[in-house]
Amino acid sequence: MVENPGNMSRLARVVVVGALFTACSGGPSDAEFVAACINEGQAAASQLLDKELGVTREAFCTCGAPIAKSSLSSDGYRAMILDMQGKREEARNITSKMGESEQQASLEVLGTMLEKCGGAAK
């Protein structure tokens, strides 16, 4: 079967536009989470925790990104990233609009990340 090159070109454009739309509307990426998490890790308290857990900050953040993304709503995930970026007021504005169960999930995900991404879990 021979395809018309014009039809394939249109199909390719639709696929690319669809992928871009999904990426743009899907909220923050794992890479954005990891960057914010690594940045937050510059604090002395975070460095001590990393040492205690026996992990590098990058390994912890890379492990934690998919956990946070799958455990939180897009708003919760975004608020967590903003908080790690030091944009606490913006994060509070988002979390204040979230329901109680959603706010609770935001707290629980930290425990899950520590459990699954800490050095003892590996």
TIMI-2910 file (N, C-alpha, C, CB; in pm, 1 decimal, decimal comma, always signed):
<rs>
+----------+----------+----------+----------+----------+----------+----------+----------+----------+----------+----------+----------+------+
!      n_x !      n_y !      n_z !     ca_x !     ca_y !     ca_z !      c_x !      c_y !      c_z !     cb_x !     cb_y !     cb_z ! resn !
+----------+----------+----------+----------+----------+----------+----------+----------+----------+----------+----------+----------+------+
!    +84,4 !   -117,5 !     +0,0 !     +0,0 !     +0,0 !     +0,0 !    +88,5 !   +123,1 !     +0,0 !    -95,8 !     +0,2 !   +121,1 !  Met !
!    +63,6 !   +215,2 !    -90,2 !   +142,7 !   +336,8 !   -102,7 !    +62,7 !   +452,0 !    -43,3 !   +180,5 !   +365,3 !   -251,8 !  Val !
!   +123,9 !   +523,2 !    +51,2 !    +58,4 !   +636,3 !   +116,8 !    +86,1 !   +763,0 !    +39,3 !   +105,6 !   +651,0 !   +262,7 !  Glu !
!     -7,3 !   +851,5 !    +38,6 !     +9,7 !   +982,8 !    -20,1 !    +99,4 !  +1064,7 !    +73,7 !   -128,9 !  +1053,1 !    -43,7 !  Asn !
!   +212,9 !  +1118,0 !    +25,7 !   +303,5 !  +1192,9 !   +113,4 !   +235,1 !  +1309,9 !   +183,0 !   +421,3 !  +1243,8 !    +34,1 !  Pro !
!   +138,6 !  +1372,3 !   +119,6 !    +66,9 !  +1483,5 !   +181,3 !    -11,6 !  +1439,0 !   +303,3 !    -26,4 !  +1548,1 !    +80,9 !  Gly !
!    -75,5 !  +1321,3 !   +295,3 !   -150,7 !  +1268,8 !   +408,2 !    -59,3 !  +1235,6 !   +524,9 !   -229,0 !  +1145,7 !   +366,8 !  Asn !
!    +56,9 !  +1179,2 !   +497,4 !   +151,9 !  +1144,5 !   +604,2 !   +204,2 !  +1271,1 !   +671,2 !   +269,9 !  +1060,8 !   +547,9 !  Met !
!   +226,5 !  +1373,9 !   +591,3 !   +276,2 !  +1500,0 !   +646,5 !   +172,9 !  +1560,3 !   +741,1 !   +310,3 !  +1599,6 !   +533,3 !  Ser !
!    +46,3 !  +1559,0 !   +701,1 !    -59,7 !  +1610,2 !   +787,3 !    -71,9 !  +1528,6 !   +914,5 !   -192,4 !  +1611,0 !   +713,5 !  Arg !
!    -61,9 !  +1397,1 !   +900,8 !    -69,2 !  +1309,6 !  +1016,3 !    +46,3 !  +1339,6 !  +1113,0 !    -66,2 !  +1161,8 !   +972,1 !  Leu !
!   +164,9 !  +1357,3 !  +1059,3 !   +281,0 !  +1387,9 !  +1143,6 !   +259,4 !  +1519,8 !  +1217,2 !   +410,4 !  +1394,2 !  +1058,6 !  Ala !
!   +204,9 !  +1618,8 !  +1150,0 !   +179,0 !  +1748,2 !  +1214,6 !    +76,8 !  +1733,0 !  +1325,9 !   +129,8 !  +1851,6 !  +1111,7 !  Arg !
!    -26,8 !  +1654,7 !  +1303,2 !   -129,4 !  +1633,1 !  +1405,3 !    -67,8 !  +1564,3 !  +1527,5 !   -246,4 !  +1548,3 !  +1348,4 !  Val !
!    +16,9 !  +1465,1 !  +1503,7 !    +81,1 !  +1393,8 !  +1614,4 !   +171,1 !  +1487,4 !  +1694,4 !   +162,5 !  +1274,4 !  +1561,7 !  Val !
!   +250,2 !  +1568,8 !  +1624,7 !   +341,0 !  +1661,8 !  +1693,0 !   +262,0 !  +1766,0 !  +1772,0 !   +434,0 !  +1731,5 !  +1591,2 !  Val !
!   +160,0 !  +1823,7 !  +1710,9 !    +78,8 !  +1923,6 !  +1781,0 !     +9,8 !  +1859,9 !  +1901,1 !    -25,9 !  +1986,0 !  +1685,5 !  Val !
!    -40,2 !  +1739,6 !  +1885,2 !   -104,6 !  +1670,0 !  +1996,6 !     -7,8 !  +1644,3 !  +2110,7 !   -164,0 !  +1538,6 !  +1949,2 !  Gly !
!   +113,0 !  +1603,1 !  +2076,7 !   +213,6 !  +1577,9 !  +2180,5 !   +251,7 !  +1706,9 !  +2252,1 !   +338,7 !  +1512,9 !  +2119,6 !  Ala !
!   +266,3 !  +1814,6 !  +2176,5 !   +299,2 !  +1943,1 !  +2238,2 !   +185,6 !  +1991,6 !  +2327,3 !   +330,0 !  +2047,7 !  +2130,7 !  Leu !
!    +63,1 !  +1976,3 !  +2282,1 !    -51,2 !  +2019,5 !  +2362,0 !    -58,3 !  +1940,8 !  +2491,7 !   -181,7 !  +2003,6 !  +2283,1 !  Phe !
!    -38,2 !  +1810,2 !  +2482,6 !    -41,1 !  +1726,0 !  +2601,6 !    +70,1 !  +1765,9 !  +2697,5 !    -28,0 !  +1577,9 !  +2563,5 !  Thr !
!   +188,7 !  +1789,4 !  +2645,5 !   +301,5 !  +1827,4 !  +2731,3 !   +277,3 !  +1961,9 !  +2796,9 !   +431,3 !  +1831,4 !  +2650,8 !  Ala !
!   +220,1 !  +2054,6 !  +2723,4 !   +198,0 !  +2189,0 !  +2777,6 !    +83,1 !  +2191,8 !  +2877,4 !   +170,2 !  +2287,2 !  +2664,8 !  Cys !
!    -19,2 !  +2116,0 !  +2853,4 !   -135,5 !  +2122,1 !  +2940,9 !   -126,9 !  +2023,1 !  +3056,0 !   -260,7 !  +2096,7 !  +2861,5 !  Ser !
!    -26,2 !  +1937,7 !  +3054,9 !    -15,4 !  +1835,3 !  +3156,3 !    +44,2 !  +1883,2 !  +3286,7 !    +64,7 !  +1724,4 !  +3104,9 !  Gly !
!    +70,1 !  +2009,8 !  +3300,3 !   +128,5 !  +2061,8 !  +3422,6 !   +279,2 !  +2051,1 !  +3419,0 !    +73,6 !  +1988,4 !  +3543,3 !  Gly !
!   +340,7 !  +2070,6 !  +3534,9 !   +486,2 !  +2068,7 !  +3542,6 !   +542,0 !  +1930,3 !  +3507,7 !   +532,1 !  +2110,3 !  +3682,5 !  Pro !
!   +661,3 !  +1929,5 !  +3453,6 !   +725,4 !  +1804,3 !  +3416,1 !   +808,5 !  +1749,3 !  +3531,5 !   +813,1 !  +1824,1 !  +3292,3 !  Ser !
!   +849,7 !  +1623,9 !  +3516,4 !   +939,1 !  +1564,9 !  +3614,9 !  +1070,4 !  +1642,3 !  +3620,7 !   +965,4 !  +1417,3 !  +3582,2 !  Asp !
!  +1116,8 !  +1690,2 !  +3506,0 !  +1242,4 !  +1766,7 !  +3502,9 !  +1230,5 !  +1894,4 !  +3585,8 !  +1280,9 !  +1801,5 !  +3357,5 !  Ala !
!  +1114,8 !  +1959,6 !  +3579,1 !  +1093,1 !  +2080,8 !  +3658,2 !  +1091,2 !  +2046,7 !  +3807,2 !   +960,8 !  +2150,2 !  +3617,0 !  Glu !
!  +1030,3 !  +1934,0 !  +3841,5 !  +1027,6 !  +1888,4 !  +3980,7 !  +1169,4 !  +1861,8 !  +4029,4 !   +940,8 !  +1761,0 !  +3995,3 !  Phe !
!  +1247,0 !  +1787,3 !  +3949,9 !  +1383,5 !  +1751,4 !  +3989,7 !  +1467,7 !  +1876,8 !  +4008,2 !  +1448,4 !  +1658,4 !  +3885,0 !  Val !
!  +1456,3 !  +1972,6 !  +3915,7 !  +1533,8 !  +2096,8 !  +3927,1 !  +1498,4 !  +2172,9 !  +4054,9 !  +1509,5 !  +2186,3 !  +3804,7 !  Ala !
!  +1370,0 !  +2182,6 !  +4084,8 !  +1326,7 !  +2253,1 !  +4206,0 !  +1373,2 !  +2178,5 !  +4330,4 !  +1173,2 !  +2269,2 !  +4207,8 !  Ala !
!  +1364,2 !  +2047,5 !  +4327,6 !  +1404,5 !  +1964,2 !  +4440,7 !  +1555,5 !  +1976,6 !  +4465,9 !  +1366,2 !  +1816,5 !  +4415,2 !  Cys !
!  +1633,0 !  +1973,1 !  +4359,5 !  +1778,5 !  +1988,4 !  +4373,1 !  +1811,1 !  +2125,8 !  +4428,0 !  +1849,5 !  +1966,8 !  +4237,5 !  Ile !
!  +1742,3 !  +2227,2 !  +4379,0 !  +1763,3 !  +2363,5 !  +4428,9 !  +1731,0 !  +2371,9 !  +4577,9 !  +1676,6 !  +2464,1 !  +4350,0 !  Asn !
!  +1622,0 !  +2310,5 !  +4618,2 !  +1585,1 !  +2310,7 !  +4759,1 !  +1691,1 !  +2238,1 !  +4842,4 !  +1447,1 !  +2245,1 !  +4778,7 !  Glu !
!  +1756,7 !  +2142,5 !  +4782,3 !  +1858,2 !  +2064,1 !  +4850,8 !  +1983,3 !  +2141,5 !  +4887,4 !  +1895,9 !  +1949,4 !  +4767,1 !  Gly !
!  +1992,8 !  +2265,2 !  +4845,0 !  +2109,0 !  +2346,8 !  +4878,8 !  +2107,1 !  +2390,5 !  +5024,3 !  +2115,4 !  +2468,3 !  +4788,9 !  Gln !
!  +1992,1 !  +2384,0 !  +5088,4 !  +1980,4 !  +2422,4 !  +5229,5 !  +2054,4 !  +2321,0 !  +5316,3 !  +1830,9 !  +2432,4 !  +5272,4 !  Ala !
!  +2113,5 !  +2370,4 !  +5424,3 !  +2190,8 !  +2283,8 !  +5514,0 !  +2106,7 !  +2170,2 !  +5570,0 !  +2249,1 !  +2365,3 !  +5628,2 !  Ala !
!  +1982,7 !  +2197,3 !  +5606,4 !  +1895,6 !  +2093,6 !  +5661,9 !  +1872,2 !  +1981,7 !  +5560,3 !  +1761,1 !  +2154,3 !  +5705,8 !  Ala !
!  +1852,6 !  +2017,9 !  +5434,3 !  +1831,0 !  +1917,6 !  +5329,9 !  +1957,1 !  +1834,7 !  +5308,1 !  +1788,3 !  +1985,0 !  +5198,2 !  Ser !
!  +2071,9 !  +1899,7 !  +5314,7 !  +2197,5 !  +1826,7 !  +5296,8 !  +2219,7 !  +1727,2 !  +5410,1 !  +2315,4 !  +1924,2 !  +5288,8 !  Gln !
!  +2183,5 !  +1765,9 !  +5531,2 !  +2195,0 !  +1674,2 !  +5644,7 !  +2100,3 !  +1555,4 !  +5628,0 !  +2165,2 !  +1748,0 !  +5776,7 !  Leu !
!  +1979,0 !  +1582,3 !  +5583,3 !  +1882,1 !  +1474,9 !  +5562,0 !  +1931,2 !  +1379,4 !  +5453,8 !  +1744,6 !  +1532,8 !  +5523,7 !  Leu !
!  +1983,8 !  +1433,3 !  +5345,2 !  +2036,4 !  +1348,8 !  +5237,7 !  +2147,6 !  +1258,2 !  +5291,0 !  +2089,3 !  +1435,8 !  +5120,8 !  Asp !
!  +2233,9 !  +1316,3 !  +5372,2 !  +2344,6 !  +1239,4 !  +5429,7 !  +2290,3 !  +1128,6 !  +5520,2 !  +2440,3 !  +1332,2 !  +5509,2 !  Lys !
!  +2191,3 !  +1163,7 !  +5601,1 !  +2130,7 !  +1065,5 !  +5691,5 !  +2061,9 !   +953,1 !  +5613,9 !  +2029,9 !  +1134,3 !  +5784,6 !  Glu !
!  +1996,2 !   +989,4 !  +5503,3 !  +1927,4 !   +890,3 !  +5421,2 !  +2024,7 !   +808,5 !  +5336,3 !  +1825,7 !   +959,0 !  +5331,5 !  Leu !
!  +2145,2 !   +860,2 !  +5318,9 !  +2243,9 !   +790,7 !  +5237,1 !  +2217,2 !   +801,9 !  +5088,3 !  +2248,8 !   +646,9 !  +5275,5 !  Gly !
!  +2163,5 !   +915,3 !  +5045,6 !  +2134,0 !   +936,8 !  +4903,8 !  +2194,3 !  +1068,6 !  +4857,9 !  +1981,6 !   +935,5 !  +4878,3 !  Val !
!  +2212,1 !  +1078,2 !  +4727,8 !  +2247,0 !  +1208,1 !  +4670,5 !  +2116,5 !  +1282,0 !  +4646,8 !  +2330,8 !  +1193,6 !  +4537,0 !  Thr !
!  +2121,9 !  +1410,8 !  +4645,3 !  +2000,9 !  +1491,0 !  +4623,5 !  +1942,1 !  +1458,7 !  +4487,1 !  +2031,8 !  +1642,8 !  +4634,6 !  Arg !
!  +2025,4 !  +1446,1 !  +4385,4 !  +1974,5 !  +1418,4 !  +4251,3 !  +1901,9 !  +1284,2 !  +4245,7 !  +2088,9 !  +1420,0 !  +4150,0 !  Glu !
!  +1959,4 !  +1182,4 !  +4309,4 !  +1894,7 !  +1050,5 !  +4310,2 !  +1760,7 !  +1055,9 !  +4383,4 !  +1986,7 !   +945,7 !  +4376,2 !  Ala !
!  +1758,6 !  +1125,1 !  +4497,3 !  +1635,1 !  +1137,2 !  +4573,4 !  +1527,9 !  +1209,3 !  +4492,1 !  +1660,6 !  +1211,1 !  +4705,0 !  Phe !
!  +1565,7 !  +1318,9 !  +4428,3 !  +1469,4 !  +1399,1 !  +4352,2 !  +1419,1 !  +1323,8 !  +4229,6 !  +1532,7 !  +1531,8 !  +4309,4 !  Cys !
!  +1508,9 !  +1256,0 !  +4161,0 !  +1470,2 !  +1179,2 !  +4042,6 !  +1375,5 !  +1066,2 !  +4080,6 !  +1594,3 !  +1122,8 !  +3971,7 !  Thr !
!  +1403,0 !  +1001,3 !  +4192,0 !  +1315,2 !   +894,9 !  +4241,9 !  +1179,6 !   +951,3 !  +4285,0 !  +1381,8 !   +821,5 !  +4359,9 !  Cys !
!  +1180,3 !  +1067,3 !  +4349,2 !  +1058,5 !  +1124,4 !  +4405,1 !   +964,6 !  +1188,6 !  +4304,6 !  +1094,5 !  +1224,0 !  +4505,5 !  Gly !
!  +1016,1 !  +1233,7 !  +4191,7 !   +932,2 !  +1304,4 !  +4094,0 !   +811,7 !  +1222,8 !  +4048,5 !  +1015,0 !  +1342,3 !  +3973,6 !  Ala !
!   +830,7 !  +1100,0 !  +4000,4 !   +711,9 !  +1024,7 !  +3955,9 !   +618,1 !   +988,3 !  +4070,6 !   +755,0 !   +898,0 !  +3884,7 !  Pro !
!   +672,6 !   +971,4 !  +4190,6 !   +588,2 !   +941,6 !  +4306,3 !   +497,5 !  +1059,9 !  +4335,0 !   +673,9 !   +907,7 !  +4430,5 !  Ile !
!   +556,2 !  +1178,8 !  +4338,6 !   +477,6 !  +1299,4 !  +4366,2 !   +375,1 !  +1323,5 !  +4256,3 !   +569,4 !  +1421,8 !  +4380,4 !  Ala !
!   +418,0 !  +1308,5 !  +4132,4 !   +327,5 !  +1336,9 !  +4020,4 !   +208,1 !  +1241,7 !  +4018,2 !   +403,2 !  +1327,8 !  +3888,0 !  Lys !
!   +231,6 !  +1115,4 !  +4050,1 !   +121,2 !  +1018,8 !  +4046,1 !    +34,6 !  +1023,5 !  +4172,3 !   +176,3 !   +878,3 !  +4027,3 !  Ser !
!    +87,4 !  +1079,0 !  +4280,3 !    +13,3 !  +1082,5 !  +4406,6 !    -66,4 !  +1210,4 !  +4427,7 !   +108,0 !  +1064,9 !  +4520,5 !  Ser !
!    -32,6 !  +1314,7 !  +4353,2 !    -94,6 !  +1445,8 !  +4375,3 !   -176,0 !  +1488,8 !  +4254,9 !    +11,7 !  +1550,9 !  +4406,2 !  Leu !
!   -270,4 !  +1577,7 !  +4279,6 !   -341,1 !  +1641,8 !  +4169,1 !   -241,5 !  +1732,6 !  +4098,0 !   -467,1 !  +1722,5 !  +4219,3 !  Ser !
!   -276,4 !  +1779,5 !  +3981,0 !   -185,6 !  +1870,7 !  +3910,5 !   -162,1 !  +1997,7 !  +3992,6 !   -242,4 !  +1906,8 !  +3771,3 !  Ser !
!   -265,4 !  +2044,4 !  +4063,5 !   -247,9 !  +2161,2 !  +4150,0 !   -155,2 !  +2130,8 !  +4267,0 !   -383,2 !  +2209,3 !  +4202,1 !  Asp !
!   -171,0 !  +2014,9 !  +4327,3 !    -84,9 !  +1976,0 !  +4438,0 !    +59,7 !  +1960,7 !  +4395,0 !   -133,7 !  +1847,2 !  +4499,0 !  Gly !
!    +79,2 !  +1902,3 !  +4277,7 !   +214,1 !  +1884,8 !  +4222,2 !   +277,3 !  +2021,0 !  +4194,7 !   +209,7 !  +1800,0 !  +4092,1 !  Tyr !
!   +199,3 !  +2110,2 !  +4136,1 !   +247,5 !  +2245,1 !  +4105,5 !   +281,6 !  +2319,1 !  +4234,7 !   +141,6 !  +2324,1 !  +4024,3 !  Arg !
!   +196,0 !  +2308,4 !  +4336,1 !   +221,6 !  +2375,1 !  +4464,4 !   +349,2 !  +2322,5 !  +4528,8 !   +102,8 !  +2355,6 !  +4559,9 !  Ala !
!   +372,4 !  +2192,7 !  +4519,3 !   +493,2 !  +2134,6 !  +4576,9 !   +617,1 !  +2190,7 !  +4507,3 !   +490,2 !  +1980,6 !  +4565,7 !  Met !
!   +612,4 !  +2202,7 !  +4376,5 !   +725,7 !  +2257,1 !  +4301,6 !   +747,3 !  +2403,3 !  +4339,2 !   +702,6 !  +2243,1 !  +4149,0 !  Ile !
!   +639,6 !  +2480,8 !  +4344,8 !   +652,9 !  +2622,3 !  +4382,2 !   +713,2 !  +2636,7 !  +4521,3 !   +516,2 !  +2692,6 !  +4376,8 !  Leu !
!   +671,1 !  +2551,9 !  +4613,1 !   +724,6 !  +2556,1 !  +4748,7 !   +875,1 !  +2527,2 !  +4747,6 !   +650,8 !  +2455,0 !  +4838,9 !  Asp !
!   +915,7 !  +2427,4 !  +4672,2 !  +1057,9 !  +2393,9 !  +4663,9 !  +1137,9 !  +2505,2 !  +4597,5 !  +1077,0 !  +2263,6 !  +4587,3 !  Met !
!  +1073,4 !  +2581,4 !  +4510,0 !  +1139,8 !  +2693,7 !  +4443,0 !  +1146,1 !  +2816,9 !  +4532,3 !  +1067,5 !  +2727,8 !  +4313,1 !  Gln !
!  +1089,4 !  +2807,2 !  +4651,1 !  +1089,3 !  +2921,0 !  +4742,8 !   +974,5 !  +3017,0 !  +4718,8 !  +1218,7 !  +2995,2 !  +4731,7 !  Gly !
!   +880,2 !  +2979,4 !  +4634,4 !   +764,2 !  +3063,1 !  +4602,8 !   +648,9 !  +3021,5 !  +4693,9 !   +723,9 !  +3050,4 !  +4451,1 !  Lys !
!   +670,6 !  +3038,7 !  +4821,4 !   +578,7 !  +2988,1 !  +4922,9 !   +439,7 !  +3051,3 !  +4916,2 !   +637,0 !  +3011,0 !  +5059,1 !  Arg !
!   +433,5 !  +3180,5 !  +4887,2 !   +303,7 !  +3248,4 !  +4879,8 !   +220,3 !  +3192,5 !  +4763,8 !   +323,2 !  +3401,3 !  +4863,0 !  Glu !
!   +284,0 !  +3172,1 !  +4648,8 !   +213,0 !  +3114,6 !  +4534,3 !   +164,8 !  +2973,0 !  +4567,4 !   +304,3 !  +3112,6 !  +4408,9 !  Glu !
!   +249,7 !  +2896,7 !  +4635,0 !   +212,4 !  +2760,8 !  +4673,5 !    +93,9 !  +2763,6 !  +4770,1 !   +332,3 !  +2687,7 !  +4737,6 !  Ala !
!    +96,9 !  +2855,3 !  +4865,6 !    -13,9 !  +2867,5 !  +4962,1 !   -143,7 !  +2906,9 !  +4892,6 !    +20,5 !  +2971,0 !  +5070,5 !  Arg !
!   -134,5 !  +2992,7 !  +4792,5 !   -254,8 !  +3032,8 !  +4718,2 !   -320,4 !  +2912,0 !  +4652,1 !   -219,9 !  +3138,9 !  +4611,7 !  Asn !
!   -238,7 !  +2820,8 !  +4603,5 !   -292,7 !  +2700,0 !  +4538,5 !   -349,4 !  +2605,4 !  +4643,1 !   -183,3 !  +2628,2 !  +4455,1 !  Ile !
!   -271,4 !  +2578,8 !  +4747,8 !   -317,0 !  +2480,6 !  +4847,1 !   -438,2 !  +2528,4 !  +4925,4 !   -204,9 !  +2448,3 !  +4943,3 !  Thr !
!   -453,4 !  +2659,5 !  +4940,2 !   -569,5 !  +2709,6 !  +5013,8 !   -700,3 !  +2681,0 !  +4940,2 !   -555,6 !  +2859,5 !  +5037,9 !  Ser !
!   -693,5 !  +2657,4 !  +4811,2 !   -812,2 !  +2628,3 !  +4731,7 !   -837,9 !  +2478,5 !  +4719,7 !   -798,3 !  +2689,0 !  +4593,8 !  Lys !
!   -745,1 !  +2397,4 !  +4770,4 !   -758,2 !  +2252,9 !  +4761,2 !   -843,4 !  +2200,0 !  +4876,1 !   -619,9 !  +2186,1 !  +4761,5 !  Met !
!   -908,2 !  +2088,0 !  +4854,1 !   -986,7 !  +2023,7 !  +4958,9 !   -896,6 !  +1962,4 !  +5065,0 !  -1077,7 !  +1916,8 !  +4899,3 !  Gly !
!   -956,5 !  +1925,3 !  +5175,5 !   -880,4 !  +1869,9 !  +5287,5 !   -807,3 !  +1741,1 !  +5249,0 !   -973,3 !  +1843,1 !  +5405,4 !  Glu !
!   -873,4 !  +1653,1 !  +5174,7 !   -809,2 !  +1526,7 !  +5135,8 !   -690,8 !  +1550,6 !  +5042,5 !   -910,8 !  +1433,8 !  +5068,1 !  Ser !
!   -704,4 !  +1650,0 !  +4956,8 !   -595,7 !  +1684,5 !  +4865,2 !   -476,7 !  +1742,6 !  +4942,4 !   -644,7 !  +1785,1 !  +4758,4 !  Glu !
!   -505,5 !  +1823,7 !  +5043,0 !   -399,2 !  +1879,1 !  +5126,9 !   -330,7 !  +1767,3 !  +5206,2 !   -456,2 !  +1986,5 !  +5223,1 !  Gln !
!   -407,8 !  +1672,6 !  +5253,7 !   -352,2 !  +1559,2 !  +5327,2 !   -260,9 !  +1476,8 !  +5237,0 !   -464,7 !  +1471,0 !  +5384,2 !  Gln !
!   -300,8 !  +1456,6 !  +5112,3 !   -219,0 !  +1381,2 !  +5017,2 !    -84,1 !  +1449,7 !  +4996,5 !   -292,5 !  +1366,3 !  +4882,4 !  Ala !
!    -83,6 !  +1582,5 !  +4998,0 !    +41,0 !  +1657,0 !  +4981,7 !   +137,6 !  +1627,5 !  +5095,9 !    +12,7 !  +1807,3 !  +4974,2 !  Ser !
!    +86,0 !  +1608,3 !  +5214,8 !   +171,2 !  +1576,1 !  +5329,1 !   +217,6 !  +1430,0 !  +5322,9 !    +96,1 !  +1602,9 !  +5461,3 !  Leu !
!   +128,5 !  +1342,3 !  +5284,0 !   +160,3 !  +1199,9 !  +5280,1 !   +262,6 !  +1165,0 !  +5173,4 !    +35,2 !  +1120,3 !  +5257,1 !  Glu !
!   +265,0 !  +1240,4 !  +5064,6 !   +358,3 !  +1208,3 !  +4956,5 !   +503,2 !  +1225,5 !  +5002,3 !   +330,6 !  +1297,0 !  +4833,8 !  Val !
!   +528,1 !  +1316,3 !  +5093,8 !   +664,5 !  +1334,1 !  +5144,7 !   +710,4 !  +1208,6 !  +5218,0 !   +672,2 !  +1456,6 !  +5238,5 !  Leu !
!   +622,9 !  +1151,7 !  +5297,8 !   +655,4 !  +1027,1 !  +5367,0 !   +681,7 !   +913,8 !  +5270,2 !   +543,7 !   +988,8 !  +5461,1 !  Gly !
!   +600,9 !   +906,0 !  +5167,3 !   +617,7 !   +801,9 !  +5066,2 !   +751,1 !   +818,3 !  +4993,9 !   +501,5 !   +805,5 !  +4965,4 !  Thr !
!   +785,8 !   +943,2 !  +4962,4 !   +914,3 !   +968,9 !  +4896,0 !  +1030,2 !   +927,8 !  +4986,8 !   +926,8 !  +1118,6 !  +4857,2 !  Met !
!  +1023,1 !   +961,9 !  +5113,8 !  +1129,9 !   +924,7 !  +5207,0 !  +1141,9 !   +772,3 !  +5216,5 !  +1103,3 !   +985,4 !  +5347,0 !  Leu !
!  +1026,9 !   +705,6 !  +5221,7 !  +1024,5 !   +560,5 !  +5234,3 !  +1082,2 !   +492,0 !  +5110,1 !   +881,9 !   +512,5 !  +5258,9 !  Glu !
!  +1039,6 !   +535,9 !  +4992,4 !  +1078,6 !   +469,5 !  +4869,3 !  +1211,3 !   +517,4 !  +4811,5 !   +972,3 !   +488,1 !  +4768,3 !  Lys !
!  +1251,3 !   +639,5 !  +4844,1 !  +1370,3 !   +696,7 !  +4781,8 !  +1488,8 !   +710,6 !  +4876,8 !  +1337,2 !   +830,6 !  +4724,9 !  Cys !
!  +1465,6 !   +684,5 !  +5005,5 !  +1573,8 !   +690,3 !  +5102,7 !  +1674,0 !   +578,5 !  +5078,0 !  +1518,6 !   +681,8 !  +5245,2 !  Gly !
!  +1794,3 !   +596,6 !  +5124,3 !  +1901,9 !   +499,7 !  +5102,1 !  +1869,6 !   +360,6 !  +5153,7 !  +2027,6 !   +548,0 !  +5167,1 !  Gly !
!  +1798,0 !   +349,8 !  +5265,8 !  +1765,1 !   +219,7 !  +5322,1 !  +1669,9 !   +140,8 !  +5232,4 !  +1704,0 !   +236,8 !  +5459,6 !  Ala !
!  +1591,8 !   +213,3 !  +5149,6 !  +1494,6 !   +146,0 !  +5063,4 !  +1558,9 !    +89,3 !  +4938,3 !  +1384,1 !   +241,7 !  +5024,7 !  Ala !
!  +1677,9 !   +129,2 !  +4909,3 !  +1743,6 !    +85,5 !  +4783,8 !  +1821,8 !    -40,9 !  +4801,0 !  +1835,4 !   +192,7 !  +4731,7 !  Lys !
+----------+----------+----------+----------+----------+----------+----------+----------+----------+----------+----------+----------+------+
</rs>
